[in-house]
Amino acid sequence: MTRTLLASLFAIAGLTAADAPPAATPYPFDSCIISGEPLGSMGEAIVEIHEGREVKFCCKGCIKSFKKDPAKHVATLDQAAKDKAAGKHPVNPAAPAADDTKKKDEHKGHGHDGHAH
């Protein structure tokens, strides 16, 4: 139905499917690229498109962290794409292990104080 609707809108505007912007590369993880927290742990995940890639965050503070060094995080997304192409399950290196308190400590200080994930 979505494709039909898009095709109809393009026809009305005099455009073809070739004129449509390319779809963003889907986000490969079920956790925030910055904190490693499960998406949805703080409400609905925040989705942004960066250089044609979908990137998901648990909170606005993580977006700020991403924007400080996007190349680092884009490299993580590139590695995930390579892993997926090789038949491997992409692993988010930011996702903390069950007993990893270091990541939890790193995530403090950008709007998470006073509540738990």
PyMOL commands that set and color helices and strands:
alter all, ss='L'
color gray80, all
select helices_A, chain A and resi 2-13+17-19+60-68+70-85+101-107
alter helices_A, ss='H'
color red, helices_A
select strands_A, chain A and resi 46-50+53-57
alter strands_A, ss='S'
color yellow, strands_A
deselect
rebuild
show_as cartoon
